[in-house]
Amino acid sequence: MNKKILNIKDMHCASCAVKIEKSLAKVSGVEKATVNLLTRQATVTGEVKDEELLNAVEKAGYEAEIAGQKEHVTHVMPSGEEMTGMSHDEHAQHAKLETAAEIKTLKNKFLFGTVISVIALLLTYAMYLPILKAWPTNILNYLMFILTTPVQIWLGAQFYRGTWRGLKHFNANMDTLIAVGTTAAYLYSAALTFFPNYFLNVGIKPDVYFDTAVVILTLIVLGRFLEARAKGQASEAIQKLLKLQAK
C-alpha cells in the first residue's frame, strides 16, 4: 500500500487539521488521509501524485512538503492511531529543532510586542499621567504610529501570510480575522494621525486605536507561544514513550 507523509506548515489548531484532512480526502486516488496536529504531518494512503497532494494542502490555505523518501516506521499510539514518519530518531530530532526555533521566534515577538504595548498604553492615556499630560495630542499620535508600525509588520506578518494563502483559494480562517481586525484599527489610527482636520470637519473625534492593534497582536502571539511550547513538551514526552516499545 502506497503511503506518503507530508510536513504541514503554519498549522495551529484542530480546525486547521480538519480542513487539511478534508481537502486531502477529496483528491482522486486517496484512500485515507489523516492529519496529526502534534507532529504537523499528514499521512496519505493511496495511489496519488505528490503534486496533487501539495495542491490540495495549498487550496486549504497552508503550505506543505513531501517528507524524505526514506524507509518509514509506523508506531501505534495508545489510542490506536498510527503515527508514521521518518525513522524514530530522525523524526524526533527534526521536530525538536523545528519546534525550538518556532518557540524562540514567538518568544522574541512576544517580548517586543509587550514592551511596545506598555509604551502605547501609556501614550494613549497620557492625559492621566502628569509627565505626559502637557504633550500635544498630535505628537503623541506620531510617536504611537512610529512605535506600533514595526509591531504591525513583524508580529502581523504571519497572519498576513495565512490570510493571503486562504484568500487565493477563497478561504477564510482565524488569520483572516486577526489580520482584518488589527489592520483596520492600525490604518484608521494612521489616517487620524496624518489627517486629523478631515475627521474633525465631519464631526468625528480623532481618537486613535494603535494600542488596540498592538495589544491584540501581542496577546495572540503569546497564545501561539504557549501553544508551541506545550506541543513541544508533549511531542518530546511521546517520543520518550515510543522508545519504551518492545523491539
DOVO-339728 format. One record per residue (C-alpha): residue in one letter; x, y, z. Coordinates in steps of 0.1 Angstrom, whole numbers, padded with zeros to 4 digits, always signed. Each point is the difference from the previous one (the first is absolute). Layout:
<sites>
AXYZ
...
</sites>
This chain:
<sites>
M+0000+0000+0000
N+0015+0034-0011
K+0003+0023+0030
K+0012+0036-0002
I+0010+0024+0028
L-0005+0038-0003
N+0016+0025+0024
I-0026+0028+0005
K+0010+0036+0008
D-0020+0027+0019
M-0025-0025+0014
H-0010+0013+0035
C-0033-0016+0010
A-0023-0030-0003
S-0022+0018-0026
C+0031+0005-0022
A+0006-0037+0002
V-0036-0009-0009
K+0000+0024-0030
I+0032-0014-0014
E-0012-0036+0006
K-0032+0007-0019
S+0019+0016-0029
L+0023-0029-0003
A-0028-0025+0002
K-0016+0016-0031
V+0030-0007-0022
S-0007-0028-0025
G+0019-0032+0010
V+0002+0008+0037
E-0013-0029+0021
K+0007+0015+0034
A+0014+0033+0012
T+0008+0008+0037
V+0016+0031+0014
N+0019+0001+0033
L+0000+0034+0015
L+0027-0009+0025
T+0025-0012-0025
R-0013+0024-0027
Q-0001-0028-0025
A-0025-0014-0024
T-0001-0037-0008
V-0016-0009-0033
T-0007-0035-0013
G-0007-0007-0037
E+0013+0004-0035
V+0003+0037-0005
K+0027+0024-0013
D+0019+0022+0024
E-0010+0032-0019
E-0036-0007+0005
L+0004-0004+0037
L+0020+0032+0003
N-0026+0019-0020
A-0028-0014+0023
V+0018+0014+0030
E+0006+0033-0017
K-0037+0003-0009
A-0008-0004+0037
G+0022+0030+0007
Y+0032-0016+0012
E+0035-0011-0012
A+0014-0035-0001
E+0029-0020-0011
I+0004-0037-0006
A+0021-0017+0028
G+0032-0017-0010
Q-0003-0032-0019
K+0017-0021+0026
E-0013-0031+0015
H-0030+0008+0022
V-0007-0014+0034
T-0035-0004+0013
H-0007+0005+0037
V-0033-0009+0016
M-0012+0026+0025
P-0019-0009+0032
S-0032+0012-0017
G+0006-0025-0029
E+0010+0028-0024
E+0030-0007-0022
M+0028+0026+0000
T+0021-0004-0031
G+0030+0020-0009
M+0038-0001-0004
S+0020-0024+0021
H-0006+0007+0037
D+0032+0018+0008
E-0001+0021-0032
H-0035+0011+0005
A+0005+0008+0037
Q+0030+0021-0008
H-0016+0018-0029
A-0032+0008+0020
K+0021+0012+0030
L+0021+0024-0020
E-0030+0014-0019
T-0020+0005+0032
A+0029+0016+0018
A+0005+0025-0028
E-0037+0009+0000
I-0002+0004+0037
K+0030+0023+0000
T-0014+0022-0028
L-0034+0002+0017
K+0016+0008+0034
N+0020+0029-0016
K-0031+0013-0017
F-0020-0001+0032
L+0027+0018+0020
F+0003+0027-0027
G-0038+0004-0002
T-0003+0002+0038
V+0024+0029+0002
I-0016+0019-0028
S-0035-0007+0014
V+0009+0014+0034
I+0014+0032-0016
A-0030+0003-0023
L-0024-0003+0029
L+0019+0027+0019
L-0002+0023-0029
T-0037-0007-0006
Y-0008+0010+0036
A+0025+0028+0002
M-0027+0024+0012
Y+0000-0019+0033
L+0038+0001+0004
P+0016+0032+0014
I+0032-0005-0021
L-0018-0004-0033
K-0031+0021+0006
A+0015+0032-0016
W+0010-0018-0032
P-0020+0010-0031
T-0024-0027-0013
N+0015+0000-0035
I+0035-0007+0014
L-0013-0029+0021
N-0017-0014-0031
Y+0031+0003-0021
L+0020-0018+0027
M-0025-0028+0002
F+0000-0004-0038
I+0038-0003-0001
L+0001-0025+0029
T-0029-0022-0011
T+0008-0003-0037
P+0029-0025+0005
V-0023-0021+0022
Q-0027+0001-0026
I+0025-0012-0026
W+0020-0025+0019
L-0027-0016+0022
G-0027+0004-0026
A+0021-0016-0029
Q-0009-0035+0009
F-0037+0008+0000
Y+0002+0019-0033
R+0017-0030-0016
G-0027-0023+0013
T-0027+0024-0012
W+0015+0003-0035
R+0003-0038-0004
G-0036-0004+0010
L-0014+0028-0022
K+0018-0014-0031
H-0024-0029+0003
F-0030+0019+0013
N+0005-0014+0036
A+0000+0019+0032
N+0015-0011+0033
M+0010+0014+0034
D+0029+0018-0015
T-0024+0019-0022
L-0020+0012+0030
I+0032+0012+0018
A+0015+0017-0030
V-0032+0018-0009
G-0007+0011+0036
T+0034+0013+0009
T+0007+0016-0034
A-0033+0019+0001
A+0009+0014+0034
Y+0035+0009-0011
L-0010+0016-0034
Y-0029+0019+0016
S+0024+0014+0026
A+0026+0008-0026
A-0025+0020-0020
L-0011+0019+0032
T+0037+0007+0007
F+0008+0015-0034
F-0034+0016-0009
P-0016+0010+0033
N-0017+0031-0015
Y-0020-0021-0024
F-0015-0020+0028
L-0007+0031+0021
N-0018+0016-0029
V-0024-0029-0003
G-0006-0001+0037
I+0021-0030+0010
K+0022+0003+0031
P+0036-0010-0010
D+0005-0029+0024
V+0027-0024-0011
Y+0001-0038+0007
F+0037-0008-0005
D+0000-0016+0035
T-0029-0023-0009
A+0018-0014-0031
V+0033-0006+0017
V-0015-0015+0032
I-0022-0024-0020
L+0030-0012-0021
T+0022-0004+0031
L-0026-0020+0019
I-0006-0023-0030
V+0037-0005-0005
L+0001-0009+0038
G-0026-0026-0006
R+0019-0014-0030
F+0032-0001+0021
L-0017-0019+0029
E-0016-0024-0025
A+0033-0007-0018
R+0018-0006+0033
A-0027-0023+0012
K+0000-0020-0032
G+0038-0002+0001
Q-0001-0014+0035
A-0028-0025-0009
S+0019-0011-0032
E+0032-0006+0021
A-0020-0020+0025
I-0015-0022-0028
Q+0034-0006-0015
K+0012-0012+0034
L-0029-0023+0003
L+0006-0015-0035
K+0035-0009+0010
L-0015-0023+0026
Q-0017-0021-0026
A+0010-0036-0004
K+0025-0004-0028
</sites>
